Protein backbone atom coordinates (compact mmCIF):
# COMPACT_ATOMS: atom_id res chain seq x y z
CA UNK A 1 0.00 0.00 0.00
CA UNK A 2 1.33 3.40 -0.95
CA UNK A 3 1.39 6.21 1.57
CA UNK A 4 1.15 9.97 1.07
CA UNK A 5 3.77 11.77 -1.00
CA UNK A 6 6.50 13.02 1.29
CA UNK A 7 8.79 15.99 0.99
CA UNK A 8 11.64 13.53 0.32
CA UNK A 9 9.66 12.07 -2.62
CA UNK A 10 9.21 15.54 -4.09
CA UNK A 11 12.90 16.40 -3.67
CA UNK A 12 13.95 13.15 -5.35
CA UNK A 13 11.56 13.81 -8.25
CA UNK A 14 12.89 17.35 -8.66
CA UNK A 15 16.50 16.11 -8.57
CA UNK A 16 15.71 13.65 -11.35
CA UNK A 17 14.22 16.42 -13.51
CA UNK A 18 16.86 19.10 -12.75
CA UNK A 19 19.23 18.33 -15.68
CA UNK A 20 16.41 18.65 -18.20
CA UNK A 21 15.20 21.85 -16.58
CA UNK A 22 18.69 23.40 -16.69
CA UNK A 23 19.13 22.46 -20.35
CA UNK A 24 15.99 24.44 -21.16
CA UNK A 25 16.42 27.24 -18.64
CA UNK A 26 17.39 29.86 -21.19
CA UNK A 27 14.03 29.78 -22.95
CA UNK A 28 11.11 27.69 -24.13
CA UNK A 29 11.87 24.47 -25.98
CA UNK A 30 10.76 24.38 -29.57
CA UNK A 31 11.01 28.15 -29.98
CA UNK A 32 12.79 29.17 -33.17
CA UNK A 33 16.49 29.84 -32.71
CA UNK A 34 19.15 31.35 -34.93
CA UNK A 35 20.24 29.88 -38.23
CA UNK A 36 23.05 30.72 -40.67
CA UNK A 37 22.39 33.98 -42.47
CA UNK A 38 20.44 35.56 -39.60
CA UNK A 39 21.80 38.83 -38.20
CA UNK A 40 22.40 39.54 -34.54
CA UNK A 41 22.78 42.96 -32.88
CA UNK A 42 25.88 44.04 -30.95
CA UNK A 43 26.09 42.11 -27.68
CA UNK A 44 25.83 44.22 -24.52
CA UNK A 45 27.53 42.25 -21.77
CA UNK A 46 29.10 42.86 -18.38
CA UNK A 47 32.69 41.94 -17.55
CA UNK A 48 33.28 39.94 -14.37
CA UNK A 49 34.67 43.14 -12.82
CA UNK A 50 31.21 44.71 -13.29
CA UNK A 51 32.12 47.03 -16.17
CA UNK A 52 29.73 47.12 -19.14
CA UNK A 53 31.11 46.06 -22.52
CA UNK A 54 29.75 46.02 -26.03
CA UNK A 55 30.80 43.26 -28.39
CA UNK A 56 30.60 44.42 -31.99
CA UNK A 57 31.22 42.14 -34.92
CA UNK A 58 34.43 43.56 -36.44
CA UNK A 59 35.13 43.50 -40.17
CA UNK A 60 37.40 40.67 -41.23
CA UNK A 61 36.88 38.64 -38.02
CA UNK A 62 34.48 36.00 -36.85
CA UNK A 63 33.59 35.57 -33.19
CA UNK A 64 32.57 32.39 -31.39
CA UNK A 65 30.17 33.05 -28.50
CA UNK A 66 29.59 30.25 -26.00
CA UNK A 67 26.36 30.73 -24.01
CA UNK A 68 26.00 28.72 -20.80
CA UNK A 69 24.46 28.53 -17.34
CA UNK A 70 26.85 27.96 -14.44
CA UNK A 71 24.22 25.62 -12.93
CA UNK A 72 23.98 23.48 -16.09
CA UNK A 73 25.76 20.13 -15.75
CA UNK A 74 25.86 19.66 -19.54
CA UNK A 75 27.59 23.05 -19.82
CA UNK A 76 30.18 21.86 -17.30
CA UNK A 77 31.14 19.06 -19.71
CA UNK A 78 31.73 21.69 -22.41
CA UNK A 79 34.19 23.84 -20.41
CA UNK A 80 37.25 21.58 -21.03
CA UNK A 81 36.30 21.25 -24.72
CA UNK A 82 35.80 25.00 -25.11
CA UNK A 83 39.16 25.53 -23.34
CA UNK A 84 40.90 23.21 -25.82
CA UNK A 85 39.26 24.83 -28.83
CA UNK A 86 40.08 28.31 -27.48
CA UNK A 87 43.74 27.35 -26.96
CA UNK A 88 43.99 26.24 -30.61
CA UNK A 89 42.00 29.06 -32.19
CA UNK A 90 43.61 31.12 -34.94
CA UNK A 91 44.51 34.75 -34.17
CA UNK A 92 41.90 35.89 -36.69
CA UNK A 93 39.10 34.47 -34.53
CA UNK A 94 37.65 36.01 -31.36
CA UNK A 95 35.95 33.83 -28.72
CA UNK A 96 34.03 34.67 -25.54
CA UNK A 97 31.81 32.89 -23.06
CA UNK A 98 28.57 34.45 -21.83
CA UNK A 99 27.07 33.28 -18.52
CA UNK A 100 23.30 33.65 -18.57
CA UNK A 101 22.98 33.53 -14.77
CA UNK A 102 25.08 34.59 -11.78
CA UNK A 103 27.80 32.13 -10.87
CA UNK A 104 28.67 30.98 -7.34
CA UNK A 105 31.87 32.37 -5.76
CA UNK A 106 35.02 30.74 -7.16
CA UNK A 107 33.15 29.10 -10.03
CA UNK A 108 35.48 30.17 -12.85
CA UNK A 109 38.58 29.19 -10.90
CA UNK A 110 37.11 25.79 -10.00
CA UNK A 111 36.47 25.01 -13.66
CA UNK A 112 39.77 26.54 -14.91
CA UNK A 113 37.96 28.44 -17.64
CA UNK A 114 40.63 29.93 -19.92
CA UNK A 115 38.51 31.91 -22.37
CA UNK A 116 37.17 35.41 -21.61
CA UNK A 117 33.81 35.22 -19.82
CA UNK A 118 31.15 37.89 -19.45
CA UNK A 119 27.70 38.04 -17.91
CA UNK A 120 24.77 38.36 -20.26
CA UNK A 121 22.01 40.95 -20.03
CA UNK A 122 19.74 40.32 -17.08
CA UNK A 123 22.45 38.64 -14.99
CA UNK A 124 24.14 41.80 -13.80
CA UNK A 125 22.20 45.07 -13.67
CA UNK A 126 21.44 45.90 -17.29
CA UNK A 127 19.30 48.28 -19.25
CA UNK A 128 15.82 46.88 -20.02
CA UNK A 129 16.24 47.74 -23.70
CA UNK A 130 19.51 45.78 -23.81
CA UNK A 131 17.80 42.73 -22.27
CA UNK A 132 14.99 42.96 -24.80
CA UNK A 133 17.46 43.34 -27.69
CA UNK A 134 19.38 40.30 -26.44
CA UNK A 135 16.27 38.13 -26.15
CA UNK A 136 14.96 39.16 -29.56
CA UNK A 137 18.32 39.18 -31.31
CA UNK A 138 20.04 36.06 -29.99
CA UNK A 139 17.12 33.70 -29.38
CA UNK A 140 19.13 31.50 -27.01
CA UNK A 141 16.54 28.88 -26.05
CA UNK A 142 18.74 26.11 -24.65
CA UNK A 143 22.23 25.80 -23.27
CA UNK A 144 24.95 25.17 -24.05
CA UNK A 145 24.72 27.13 -27.30
CA UNK A 146 27.83 27.73 -29.41
CA UNK A 147 27.36 30.54 -31.92
CA UNK A 148 29.77 31.68 -34.63
CA UNK A 149 29.10 35.24 -35.79
CA UNK A 150 30.82 36.76 -38.82
CA UNK A 151 31.55 40.37 -39.68
CA UNK A 152 28.51 42.62 -39.49
CA UNK A 153 26.69 40.26 -37.12
CA UNK A 154 25.85 37.56 -39.69
CA UNK A 155 25.37 34.15 -38.07
CA UNK A 156 27.71 31.62 -39.64
CA UNK A 157 26.86 28.67 -37.36
CA UNK A 158 24.61 27.96 -34.39
CA UNK A 159 24.90 24.74 -32.38
CA UNK A 160 22.62 23.89 -29.48
CA UNK A 161 23.80 21.22 -27.06
CA UNK A 162 27.18 19.63 -26.44
CA UNK A 163 29.72 19.41 -29.26
CA UNK A 164 32.61 16.98 -29.61
CA UNK A 165 36.16 18.23 -30.19
CA UNK A 166 36.00 17.51 -33.92
CA UNK A 167 32.93 19.71 -34.41
CA UNK A 168 34.40 22.41 -32.16
CA UNK A 169 37.54 22.36 -34.32
CA UNK A 170 35.32 23.17 -37.32
CA UNK A 171 33.55 25.96 -35.43
CA UNK A 172 36.89 27.46 -34.24
CA UNK A 173 38.49 27.37 -37.72
CA UNK A 174 40.06 30.42 -39.36
C-alpha positions in Angstrom: 0.0 0.0 0.0 1.3 3.4 -1.0 1.4 6.2 1.6 1.1 10.0 1.1 3.8 11.8 -1.0 6.5 13.0 1.3 8.8 16.0 1.0 11.6 13.5 0.3 9.7 12.1 -2.6 9.2 15.5 -4.1 12.9 16.4 -3.7 14.0 13.2 -5.4 11.6 13.8 -8.2 12.9 17.4 -8.7 16.5 16.1 -8.6 15.7 13.7 -11.4 14.2 16.4 -13.5 16.9 19.1 -12.8 19.2 18.3 -15.7 16.4 18.7 -18.2 15.2 21.9 -16.6 18.7 23.4 -16.7 19.1 22.5 -20.4 16.0 24.4 -21.2 16.4 27.2 -18.6 17.4 29.9 -21.2 14.0 29.8 -22.9 11.1 27.7 -24.1 11.9 24.5 -26.0 10.8 24.4 -29.6 11.0 28.2 -30.0 12.8 29.2 -33.2 16.5 29.8 -32.7 19.1 31.3 -34.9 20.2 29.9 -38.2 23.1 30.7 -40.7 22.4 34.0 -42.5 20.4 35.6 -39.6 21.8 38.8 -38.2 22.4 39.5 -34.5 22.8 43.0 -32.9 25.9 44.0 -30.9 26.1 42.1 -27.7 25.8 44.2 -24.5 27.5 42.2 -21.8 29.1 42.9 -18.4 32.7 41.9 -17.5 33.3 39.9 -14.4 34.7 43.1 -12.8 31.2 44.7 -13.3 32.1 47.0 -16.2 29.7 47.1 -19.1 31.1 46.1 -22.5 29.8 46.0 -26.0 30.8 43.3 -28.4 30.6 44.4 -32.0 31.2 42.1 -34.9 34.4 43.6 -36.4 35.1 43.5 -40.2 37.4 40.7 -41.2 36.9 38.6 -38.0 34.5 36.0 -36.8 33.6 35.6 -33.2 32.6 32.4 -31.4 30.2 33.0 -28.5 29.6 30.2 -26.0 26.4 30.7 -24.0 26.0 28.7 -20.8 24.5 28.5 -17.3 26.9 28.0 -14.4 24.2 25.6 -12.9 24.0 23.5 -16.1 25.8 20.1 -15.8 25.9 19.7 -19.5 27.6 23.1 -19.8 30.2 21.9 -17.3 31.1 19.1 -19.7 31.7 21.7 -22.4 34.2 23.8 -20.4 37.3 21.6 -21.0 36.3 21.3 -24.7 35.8 25.0 -25.1 39.2 25.5 -23.3 40.9 23.2 -25.8 39.3 24.8 -28.8 40.1 28.3 -27.5 43.7 27.4 -27.0 44.0 26.2 -30.6 42.0 29.1 -32.2 43.6 31.1 -34.9 44.5 34.8 -34.2 41.9 35.9 -36.7 39.1 34.5 -34.5 37.6 36.0 -31.4 36.0 33.8 -28.7 34.0 34.7 -25.5 31.8 32.9 -23.1 28.6 34.4 -21.8 27.1 33.3 -18.5 23.3 33.6 -18.6 23.0 33.5 -14.8 25.1 34.6 -11.8 27.8 32.1 -10.9 28.7 31.0 -7.3 31.9 32.4 -5.8 35.0 30.7 -7.2 33.1 29.1 -10.0 35.5 30.2 -12.9 38.6 29.2 -10.9 37.1 25.8 -10.0 36.5 25.0 -13.7 39.8 26.5 -14.9 38.0 28.4 -17.6 40.6 29.9 -19.9 38.5 31.9 -22.4 37.2 35.4 -21.6 33.8 35.2 -19.8 31.1 37.9 -19.5 27.7 38.0 -17.9 24.8 38.4 -20.3 22.0 41.0 -20.0 19.7 40.3 -17.1 22.5 38.6 -15.0 24.1 41.8 -13.8 22.2 45.1 -13.7 21.4 45.9 -17.3 19.3 48.3 -19.3 15.8 46.9 -20.0 16.2 47.7 -23.7 19.5 45.8 -23.8 17.8 42.7 -22.3 15.0 43.0 -24.8 17.5 43.3 -27.7 19.4 40.3 -26.4 16.3 38.1 -26.1 15.0 39.2 -29.6 18.3 39.2 -31.3 20.0 36.1 -30.0 17.1 33.7 -29.4 19.1 31.5 -27.0 16.5 28.9 -26.1 18.7 26.1 -24.6 22.2 25.8 -23.3 25.0 25.2 -24.0 24.7 27.1 -27.3 27.8 27.7 -29.4 27.4 30.5 -31.9 29.8 31.7 -34.6 29.1 35.2 -35.8 30.8 36.8 -38.8 31.5 40.4 -39.7 28.5 42.6 -39.5 26.7 40.3 -37.1 25.8 37.6 -39.7 25.4 34.2 -38.1 27.7 31.6 -39.6 26.9 28.7 -37.4 24.6 28.0 -34.4 24.9 24.7 -32.4 22.6 23.9 -29.5 23.8 21.2 -27.1 27.2 19.6 -26.4 29.7 19.4 -29.3 32.6 17.0 -29.6 36.2 18.2 -30.2 36.0 17.5 -33.9 32.9 19.7 -34.4 34.4 22.4 -32.2 37.5 22.4 -34.3 35.3 23.2 -37.3 33.5 26.0 -35.4 36.9 27.5 -34.2 38.5 27.4 -37.7 40.1 30.4 -39.4 
